[in-house]
């Protein structure tokens, strides 16, 4: 599940180591509407940093706020097809709603995500494009993600790829990130190993297709950067409600600094 920002819980998606002024109808879409029991807000030091919009059980928008001022920094919008598959997402600036990036999704006949195409904008100008392809094992688990620079795989430049190992309970146990050199050879850049608790991750349902999201809450993420031989260890501790859902997560970084995220639910 990559870190979009801004301030988001690190166990949401992996990756420890992107309009003109709106009318009244658009403004209304920025106001959270909640599905019973779904996570609605993330707080840091009593300040709202993230909120979630739903249509029924489907996530339609994520809003990110400046911790100090409370201003909307940016927001993501999600569009789904009749099957509920995500087919388009976009990220917008909070101030003027200018599009920052747009992502399109393609699926195979097994309803598995096979490709995303991402466009990054600077103002109204297209600045950069990337294509990501996805491969799965016989258990339909994400096995490999490959990133290309360009709009089409046939002509794009291979930049990097990541391989995944999935534990029997469905959690992602390890990922290896490779960078591709000028000769087209992949070199192992880093290996990250993850540990989990046995409680339900409230963000699991928000995992975008192709994101390495796990059903349980991450407790440790240990990354080894192979070239430098440096290791980085993040730890995550939680408080839970009576359902076993986390009400807070404290992230401790390799330098010992800690930050606590508080989760609010619609019920």
DAVEN-V321840 format. One record per backbone hydrogen bond with DSSP energy under -1.0 kcal/mol. CO is the residue of the C=O (numbers start at 0). NH is the residue of the N-H. Records with the same first field share a line. If there is no record, write none. Layout:
BEGIN
CO: NH, NH
END
This chain:
BEGIN
8: 11
22: 26
23: 27
26: 29
27: 30
32: 53
34: 37
37: 265
39: 51
40: 263
41: 48, 49
42: 261
43: 46
46: 43
48: 64
49: 41
50: 62
52: 59, 60
54: 57
57: 54
59: 77
60: 52
61: 75
62: 50
63: 72, 73
65: 69
70: 65
72: 93
73: 63
74: 91
75: 61
76: 89
78: 86, 87
80: 83
84: 80
86: 104
87: 78
88: 102
89: 76
90: 99, 100
91: 74
92: 96
97: 92
99: 120
100: 90
101: 118
102: 88
103: 116
105: 113, 114
107: 110
111: 107
113: 133
114: 105
115: 131
116: 103
117: 129
118: 101
119: 126, 127
121: 124
124: 121
127: 119
128: 149
129: 117
130: 147
131: 115
132: 145
134: 142, 143
136: 139
140: 136
142: 163
143: 134
144: 161
145: 132
146: 158, 159
147: 130
148: 156
151: 155
156: 148
158: 179
159: 146
160: 177
161: 144
162: 175
164: 172, 173
166: 169
170: 166
172: 193
173: 164
174: 191
175: 162
176: 188, 189
177: 160
178: 186
180: 183
184: 180
186: 178
188: 225
189: 176
190: 223
191: 174
192: 221
194: 218, 219
200: 203
202: 205
203: 206
207: 210
210: 212
214: 200
216: 196
218: 235
219: 194
220: 233
221: 192
222: 231
223: 190
224: 228
229: 224
231: 222
233: 220
234: 251
236: 249
238: 246, 247
240: 243
244: 240
246: 262
247: 238
248: 260
249: 236
250: 258
251: 234
252: 255
256: 252
258: 250
260: 248
261: 42
263: 39, 40
END
